Amino acid sequence: MEGWAFLMQAYDDLEAGIVCGLLETAAIPARRQEHDPLAGGMRVITGQAYEIDIYVPAPLLPRARAILVEAESRENPGSET
């Protein structure tokens, strides 16, 4: 994925959807790439895939990281890092 930078690895399809949706509301395009080549089979068997890599355009990586940190701090107000 030329021009795209790795942001994070989501636990499953649900987390990937939430993260990508959050980024897209901030006008940051996001792409998902399955980490495991057997992810498609996992969707058939279990209903979802695991270990989904999320990428954003390289110039927007710092902003995307900041958005995730802010969202995390809102979700867990007492766990500031």
TITORKE-765468 format. One record per atom (N, C-alpha, C, CB): residue number from 1; atom name; x, y negated, z negated. Coordinates in pm, 1 decimal, padded with zeros to 6 digits. Glycine has a CB too. Layout:
residues N
 vodren marnu        X        Y        Z
    NUM    CA        X        Y        Z
...
//
This chain:
residues 81
 vodren marnu        X        Y        Z
      1     N  00084.7  00119.3  00000.0
      1    CA  00000.0  00000.0  00000.0
      1     C  00088.5 -00124.5  00000.0
      1    CB -00096.0 -00000.4 -00123.0
      2     N  00127.9 -00162.2  00116.1
      2    CA  00215.8 -00277.6  00126.8
      2     C  00141.0 -00405.1  00089.6
      2    CB  00273.2 -00288.7  00268.6
      3     N  00204.6 -00487.7  00006.6
      3    CA  00143.3 -00612.5 -00035.7
      3     C  00056.4 -00597.7 -00159.1
      3    CB  00062.2 -00668.7  00075.4
      4     N  00037.5 -00474.9 -00205.9
      4    CA -00043.9 -00447.1 -00323.9
      4     C  00046.9 -00401.2 -00436.8
      4    CB -00152.3 -00340.2 -00293.3
      5     N  00012.3 -00437.9 -00558.8
      5    CA  00093.1 -00402.2 -00675.3
      5     C  00009.4 -00319.4 -00772.6
      5    CB  00148.2 -00529.3 -00745.2
      6     N  00073.5 -00222.4 -00834.4
      6    CA  00006.9 -00137.4 -00932.0
      6     C -00028.9 -00220.1 -01055.1
      6    CB  00096.4 -00016.9 -00970.6
      7     N -00154.5 -00213.9 -01095.2
      7    CA -00201.2 -00285.2 -01214.1
      7     C -00211.9 -00192.3 -01333.1
      7    CB -00335.6 -00350.9 -01187.6
      8     N -00281.7 -00080.6 -01316.1
      8    CA -00301.2  00011.4 -01427.6
      8     C -00354.8  00144.6 -01376.5
      8    CB -00397.3 -00049.1 -01532.1
      9     N -00355.6  00242.3 -01466.7
      9    CA -00419.4  00368.9 -01435.4
      9     C -00543.0  00381.0 -01524.4
      9    CB -00321.0  00489.8 -01456.3
     10     N -00658.5  00388.1 -01461.4
     10    CA -00784.2  00404.1 -01533.8
     10     C -00799.9  00550.8 -01572.4
     10    CB -00905.5  00355.5 -01448.1
     11     N -00867.6  00573.0 -01682.6
     11    CA -00888.8  00709.3 -01731.4
     11     C -00976.5  00790.5 -01635.9
     11    CB -00952.5  00706.1 -01870.4
     12     N -01084.4  00726.5 -01584.6
     12    CA -01176.8  00797.5 -01496.9
     12     C -01246.8  00699.4 -01403.8
     12    CB -01280.2  00876.6 -01579.2
     13     N -01339.2  00751.5 -01323.7
     13    CA -01412.9  00668.1 -01227.9
     13     C -01488.1  00554.3 -01296.1
     13    CB -01510.9  00753.6 -01148.9
     14     N -01545.1  00582.4 -01412.1
     14    CA -01623.2  00481.5 -01483.2
     14     C -01535.2  00363.7 -01523.7
     14    CB -01690.1  00542.9 -01607.0
     15     N -01422.1  00391.6 -01586.1
     15    CA -01332.0  00283.8 -01626.1
     15     C -01279.9  00208.1 -01504.5
     15    CB -01214.9  00339.6 -01707.7
     16     N -01248.1  00280.2 -01397.3
     16    CA -01199.5  00215.2 -01275.5
     16     C -01304.7  00120.7 -01219.4
     16    CB -01160.8  00320.0 -01170.1
     17     N -01429.5  00163.3 -01220.9
     17    CA -01538.0  00078.4 -01171.9
     17     C -01554.5 -00047.3 -01254.8
     17    CB -01667.6  00155.3 -01170.4
     18     N -01543.6 -00033.6 -01386.2
     18    CA -01556.2 -00150.0 -01474.6
     18     C -01442.1 -00247.5 -01450.7
     18    CB -01558.6 -00106.4 -01622.4
     19     N -01320.2 -00196.5 -01444.6
     19    CA -01203.1 -00283.2 -01424.9
     19     C -01209.9 -00352.2 -01288.8
     19    CB -01072.2 -00201.6 -01436.7
     20     N -01240.1 -00277.2 -01184.1
     20    CA -01248.1 -00336.7 -01050.0
     20     C -01359.4 -00440.2 -01042.8
     20    CB -01270.8 -00227.8 -00944.0
     21     N -01471.5 -00412.1 -01105.8
     21    CA -01581.0 -00509.3 -01108.6
     21     C -01542.1 -00637.3 -01179.9
     21    CB -01702.3 -00449.2 -01175.4
     22     N -01473.0 -00623.3 -01293.1
     22    CA -01427.0 -00740.6 -01367.0
     22     C -01332.2 -00824.3 -01282.0
     22    CB -01358.0 -00698.4 -01497.2
     23     N -01239.5 -00759.1 -01214.8
     23    CA -01143.7 -00831.6 -01130.3
     23     C -01214.3 -00899.3 -01012.7
     23    CB -01034.7 -00735.9 -01078.4
     24     N -01307.6 -00830.0 -00952.3
     24    CA -01376.4 -00885.6 -00836.4
     24     C -01463.6 -01005.6 -00874.1
     24    CB -01461.6 -00778.4 -00770.0
     25     N -01517.0 -01008.8 -00996.7
     25    CA -01592.6 -01127.0 -01039.9
     25     C -01500.5 -01246.8 -01057.2
     25    CB -01667.0 -01098.4 -01171.3
     26     N -01370.9 -01221.3 -01074.3
     26    CA -01272.0 -01328.7 -01083.5
     26     C -01205.4 -01353.5 -00948.2
     26    CB -01165.7 -01294.7 -01189.4
     27     N -01265.0 -01303.6 -00840.6
     27    CA -01215.1 -01322.4 -00703.6
     27     C -01078.8 -01257.0 -00681.7
     27    CB -01205.8 -01470.8 -00671.7
     28     N -01055.2 -01145.2 -00750.3
     28    CA -00931.7 -01069.0 -00729.5
     28     C -00971.3 -00935.7 -00666.2
     28    CB -00852.2 -01047.3 -00865.4
     29     N -00932.2 -00913.1 -00541.1
     29    CA -00963.4 -00785.1 -00478.0
     29     C -00889.5 -00671.7 -00549.6
     29    CB -00926.0 -00787.7 -00327.6
     30     N -00951.8 -00558.7 -00557.9
     30    CA -00889.3 -00443.3 -00623.3
     30     C -00912.5 -00319.7 -00538.1
     30    CB -00945.7 -00422.3 -00767.1
     31     N -00812.4 -00233.9 -00537.0
     31    CA -00822.5 -00106.4 -00464.2
     31     C -00797.8  00007.2 -00562.2
     31    CB -00720.6 -00100.2 -00344.7
     32     N -00869.9  00115.5 -00540.9
     32    CA -00850.9  00235.5 -00622.0
     32     C -00778.6  00340.7 -00538.8
     32    CB -00987.3  00290.2 -00674.2
     33     N -00690.7  00412.2 -00603.3
     33    CA -00623.9  00524.3 -00537.0
     33     C -00617.3  00638.0 -00638.6
     33    CB -00479.4  00484.5 -00484.4
     34     N -00664.2  00752.2 -00597.1
     34    CA -00663.6  00866.3 -00687.0
     34     C -00521.2  00912.4 -00710.1
     34    CB -00748.9  00980.6 -00631.0
     35     N -00486.2  00925.2 -00835.8
     35    CA -00351.3  00964.5 -00875.5
     35     C -00326.2  01111.8 -00844.1
     35    CB -00329.7  00937.6 -01025.2
     36     N -00426.9  01192.4 -00862.8
     36    CA -00416.1  01336.8 -00845.4
     36     C -00476.9  01377.1 -00711.3
     36    CB -00485.9  01411.6 -00961.8
     37     N -00407.0  01453.2 -00630.4
     37    CA -00463.2  01494.4 -00501.7
     37     C -00587.0  01584.2 -00515.1
     37    CB -00357.5  01566.5 -00421.8
     38     N -00611.9  01637.3 -00632.9
     38    CA -00728.8  01722.6 -00654.9
     38     C -00849.0  01644.8 -00707.9
     38    CB -00693.9  01833.9 -00751.6
     39     N -00840.8  01511.8 -00708.4
     39    CA -00947.9  01428.8 -00764.6
     39     C -01080.9  01452.6 -00695.4
     39    CB -00911.1  01282.1 -00754.8
     40     N -01080.7  01469.5 -00565.9
     40    CA -01206.0  01494.0 -00493.9
     40     C -01273.2  01621.7 -00542.0
     40    CB -01180.4  01502.2 -00343.3
     41     N -01194.0  01724.3 -00566.1
     41    CA -01247.7  01848.6 -00619.2
     41     C -01302.4  01830.8 -00760.0
     41    CB -01141.1  01956.0 -00618.4
     42     N -01236.1  01748.7 -00840.0
     42    CA -01283.5  01721.6 -00975.9
     42     C -01419.1  01652.1 -00972.3
     42    CB -01181.5  01635.5 -01052.9
     43     N -01439.2  01563.4 -00875.3
     43    CA -01569.8  01497.0 -00862.6
     43     C -01680.0  01598.6 -00836.2
     43    CB -01566.6  01392.3 -00749.7
     44     N -01649.3  01697.2 -00753.1
     44    CA -01749.0  01798.7 -00720.5
     44     C -01778.0  01884.9 -00843.9
     44    CB -01700.5  01887.1 -00602.3
     45     N -01674.8  01924.0 -00916.6
     45    CA -01691.2  02015.1 -01030.1
     45     C -01745.6  01944.2 -01153.6
     45    CB -01558.5  02081.1 -01063.4
     46     N -01687.1  01828.5 -01188.8
     46    CA -01722.3  01762.2 -01315.2
     46     C -01806.3  01636.7 -01296.4
     46    CB -01597.2  01726.6 -01390.3
     47     N -01819.2  01588.6 -01173.8
     47    CA -01898.0  01468.9 -01150.3
     47     C -01816.3  01341.1 -01148.7
     47    CB -02003.2  01458.0 -01253.6
     48     N -01688.1  01349.8 -01182.9
     48    CA -01602.6  01231.9 -01175.2
     48     C -01456.6  01273.2 -01165.2
     48    CB -01624.3  01141.0 -01297.3
     49     N -01374.8  01179.5 -01120.1
     49    CA -01231.1  01202.9 -01109.4
     49     C -01161.1  01132.4 -01224.7
     49    CB -01176.1  01153.2 -00972.4
     50     N -01042.7  01177.2 -01252.1
     50    CA -00963.1  01120.6 -01359.9
     50     C -00833.9  01064.4 -01303.1
     50    CB -00933.6  01226.3 -01468.5
     51     N -00770.6  00976.3 -01379.4
     51    CA -00643.2  00914.1 -01341.8
     51     C -00653.5  00840.5 -01207.9
     51    CB -00532.8  01020.2 -01334.4
     52     N -00724.2  00730.0 -01209.7
     52    CA -00742.9  00647.2 -01090.5
     52     C -00647.9  00527.7 -01100.5
     52    CB -00892.8  00599.7 -01076.3
     53     N -00555.7  00514.8 -01006.5
     53    CA -00465.0  00400.3 -01003.9
     53     C -00537.2  00280.4 -00944.5
     53    CB -00336.7  00432.5 -00923.0
     54     N -00515.0  00164.1 -01004.7
     54    CA -00577.3  00041.1 -00957.1
     54     C -00467.1 -00054.3 -00911.4
     54    CB -00666.0 -00024.3 -01068.4
     55     N -00485.7 -00107.4 -00791.5
     55    CA -00390.6 -00199.5 -00730.1
     55     C -00459.2 -00332.4 -00700.1
     55    CB -00331.0 -00138.9 -00601.1
     56     N -00381.0 -00439.1 -00706.8
     56    CA -00428.1 -00573.3 -00671.0
     56     C -00323.8 -00635.6 -00579.4
     56    CB -00452.6 -00662.7 -00798.8
     57     N -00359.3 -00740.4 -00504.3
     57    CA -00258.1 -00808.0 -00423.3
     57     C -00142.8 -00855.3 -00513.3
     57    CB -00320.8 -00928.3 -00346.0
     58     N -00021.4 -00830.4 -00469.6
     58    CA  00096.8 -00860.3 -00551.7
     58     C  00098.9 -01002.8 -00607.5
     58    CB  00221.3 -00837.6 -00470.5
     59     N  00063.7 -01104.8 -00529.2
     59    CA  00067.9 -01240.8 -00585.4
     59     C -00034.6 -01263.2 -00698.0
     59    CB  00043.7 -01342.2 -00474.7
     60     N -00137.4 -01180.5 -00703.8
     60    CA -00242.4 -01196.7 -00805.2
     60     C -00221.6 -01107.0 -00927.1
     60    CB -00377.9 -01167.6 -00744.0
     61     N -00112.2 -01031.0 -00929.3
     61    CA -00087.4 -00938.4 -01039.4
     61     C -00082.6 -01007.2 -01176.4
     61    CB  00042.2 -00865.2 -01015.2
     62     N -00008.9 -01116.8 -01194.2
     62    CA -00007.5 -01181.2 -01326.1
     62     C -00146.3 -01226.8 -01372.0
     62    CB  00086.1 -01300.1 -01323.8
     63     N -00224.5 -01280.2 -01279.8
     63    CA -00359.9 -01325.0 -01314.8
     63     C -00449.0 -01206.2 -01351.3
     63    CB -00422.4 -01404.0 -01197.9
     64     N -00436.2 -01097.6 -01277.2
     64    CA -00515.1 -00977.1 -01306.5
     64     C -00479.0 -00922.8 -01444.6
     64    CB -00491.8 -00868.3 -01198.1
     65     N -00351.2 -00919.4 -01476.5
     65    CA -00308.6 -00872.8 -01609.5
     65     C -00365.8 -00962.0 -01719.0
     65    CB -00154.6 -00869.7 -01619.2
     66     N -00363.7 -01091.9 -01697.1
     66    CA -00416.4 -01185.9 -01796.4
     66     C -00566.0 -01164.3 -01817.8
     66    CB -00389.7 -01330.9 -01752.7
     67     N -00638.8 -01136.3 -01711.8
     67    CA -00782.6 -01111.6 -01722.6
     67     C -00808.7 -00986.8 -01805.9
     67    CB -00846.0 -01097.0 -01583.0
     68     N -00729.1 -00882.9 -01785.1
     68    CA -00747.2 -00760.6 -01862.4
     68     C -00712.3 -00781.4 -02009.3
     68    CB -00662.2 -00648.8 -01804.1
     69     N -00606.6 -00857.0 -02036.6
     69    CA -00569.5 -00885.9 -02175.5
     69     C -00680.7 -00964.5 -02243.5
     69    CB -00436.1 -00964.4 -02182.0
     70     N -00734.8 -01063.1 -02173.7
     70    CA -00843.9 -01143.4 -02229.9
     70     C -00967.0 -01056.9 -02256.2
     70    CB -00879.9 -01259.3 -02134.9
     71     N -01000.8 -00970.0 -02163.7
     71    CA -01117.0 -00882.3 -02182.3
     71     C -01094.9 -00788.4 -02300.1
     71    CB -01144.9 -00801.1 -02054.4
     72     N -00975.3 -00737.0 -02313.9
     72    CA -00942.9 -00648.2 -02425.5
     72     C -00952.6 -00721.7 -02558.8
     72    CB -00802.5 -00589.4 -02408.0
     73     N -00904.6 -00845.1 -02562.1
     73    CA -00909.9 -00920.7 -02687.9
     73     C -01053.4 -00957.5 -02724.9
     73    CB -00824.7 -01047.7 -02677.2
     74     N -01139.2 -00976.3 -02626.0
     74    CA -01281.2 -01001.7 -02654.8
     74     C -01350.1 -00876.5 -02709.6
     74    CB -01353.8 -01050.1 -02527.6
     75     N -01309.7 -00762.5 -02655.3
     75    CA -01370.3 -00636.6 -02698.7
     75     C -01323.4 -00597.8 -02838.5
     75    CB -01337.2 -00524.8 -02599.8
     76     N -01197.8 -00625.8 -02870.5
     76    CA -01138.4 -00591.7 -03000.4
     76     C -01080.4 -00716.6 -03063.6
     76    CB -01029.1 -00482.7 -02985.2
     77     N -01162.3 -00806.6 -03118.6
     77    CA -01113.8 -00935.6 -03167.2
     77     C -01005.7 -00927.6 -03274.3
     77    CB -01227.7 -01013.0 -03220.4
     78     N -01003.0 -00822.7 -03353.8
     78    CA -00903.6 -00813.3 -03461.4
     78     C -00771.8 -00752.3 -03419.6
     78    CB -00959.1 -00734.0 -03573.3
     79     N -00757.6 -00709.8 -03295.6
     79    CA -00634.5 -00641.4 -03252.1
     79     C -00553.6 -00727.2 -03157.5
     79    CB -00667.8 -00508.9 -03184.9
     80     N -00517.4 -00844.9 -03198.9
     80    CA -00436.7 -00932.1 -03112.0
     80     C -00295.4 -00879.1 -03106.4
     80    CB -00437.7 -01079.4 -03162.5
     81     N -00238.9 -00879.0 -02983.4
     81    CA -00102.3 -00830.6 -02965.1
     81     C -00010.7 -00941.3 -02925.4
     81    CB -00097.2 -00721.5 -02862.3
//
